[in-house]
Amino acid sequence: MNTYDVLVIGGGSAGTSAAATAQAALGPNAKVGLFNKGELGGLCILRGCMPTKTLLHAAHLVHEASAHHTPGIGHGKLDIDFDAVMANKDAKVARFKKAKLGGIASGGYEVIDAYARFSGPDTIEADGETYRFTKGAVLAAGSDVALPPIAGIENVTVWDSDDIMELEELPESAIVMGGGAIGLELGLFLARMGCKTIQANRSRIFSKLDAELADEMQAVLESEPNMTLVAPFRATGIEEKDGQVHLHLETTDGPRTLVAKHFIAATGRSARIEDMGLEAAGVVFERGRVQCDAAMRTTNPRIFVAGDATGEDLLLHVANWEGKAAGKGAAEVPGDHAVERRLHMTAIFTDPPLATIGMTQMAAEAAGIPIVTASAKLAQTGRAITMDVQHGLWKMIAHKKTGELLGCQILGPRADDLIHIISTAMYYKGTAMDLLEMPWYHPTLAEVGLTLARNLVAQVEL
């Protein structure tokens, strides 16, 4: 029996955060172990956030040269060396991985290269050996690609995001199924590299956002010369014939078949909880999600869950926060370690990017919250006009009686950075009135937030 104070299953962002937090809390003499089979680094660094942003930067340069809207500046078609683009991605991944491994090495905990699963309420089995934890454990085993339930898909070659990261040559055509962050980012990259791309989504693009944001994003995607947007639809079947993939649909206009060389599934990820021994550990899960409280404690009070293994909010910053909470819980650190869920910040790195935080107008109204809203088309605002911006919208939501900021949605240049202005205010429960007291430099894209704050304040009923 190998005995540890804390054991963590999974070496991604959530797992390493949990292990480092537990080790720091218990001190250098404590024994904390982290199980990870194979390559260390986590999905974000190896095949997710960082490599995709590297590829999207290359795609942005190609697009800007050929499709900008600034008078007096010519347009050009940049040469694309696809091998070099992918090699640059690999070099960046290696750099980020080296930094990550350095952080793991300095964390003080032990890394065990083995596939692990729970074998009891306080034990874990790995490579035929049994490990016991005396304080707590964390499940941070990550997630797997979820395939769409389409008749015949088992007979079709399906690519996922991992396959795109390993491409050696650009596909001539592809159907990218999925209108979330993964699907849109992969589709945009392929289209701008020169692949004839069909972006397909079963529901309307961004149907969970307020209608004006969804309309604006649809306009952005429809403006892409090498991309065809198909949404919404019901998939009735998929097959390979004559060297092509045929995706059969039922649309509002009747039956339709999409045809391309390759089919890419970007329809989400599911928590990696099957065959993890959760039943033996007394950890309840249903519908692909582990039951846990706000501090990530499962139905076994000594086992915590973090990151993609939760089955929801599959975002790096959330995984890190959950990992810290789970690590403290597993180390029996006193206090409330509840994870912040109110802000719920997201970003999709399309071009322009979309960033959101807090509640949408739809969600607030559904909850019966009295609100006021303000929005602005970026193409009609000062700095954006100087930049010849064509698409974009910024919307903010505040409580009608107090002016407290409840939500913000930004689609436009630098939205992924601009959202942090509002997230800072919302974290401290700031109001629209507080935004009026802040300094705003002119001319900037950020000062659109000041204009919206003035609009909100005029509607607030104090």
Secondary structure, DSSP 8 states (H G I E B T S, - for coil): -EEEEEEEE--SHHHHHHHHHHHHHH-TTS-EEEE--S--S-HHHHTSHHHHHHHHHHHHHHHHHHH---TT---------HHHHHHHHHHHHHHHHHHHHHHHHTT--EEE-S-EEEEETTEEEETTEEEEEEEEEEE---EEE-----TTGGGS-EE-HHHHHT-SS--SEEEEE--SHHHHHHHHHHHHHT-EEEEE-SS-TTTTS-HHHHHHHHHHHHT-TTEEEE-S-EEEEEEEETTEEEEEEEETTEEEEEEESEEEE-S-EEE--TTS-HHHHT--EETTEE-B-TT-BBSSTTEEE-GGGGSS---HHHHHHHHHHHHHHHTT--S------SS--EEE-SSS-EEEEE--HHHHHHTT--EEEEEEEGGGSHHHHHTT----EEEEEEETTT-BEEEEEEESTTHHHHHHHHHHHHHTT-BHHHHHHS---SS-STTHHHHHHHHHHHH---
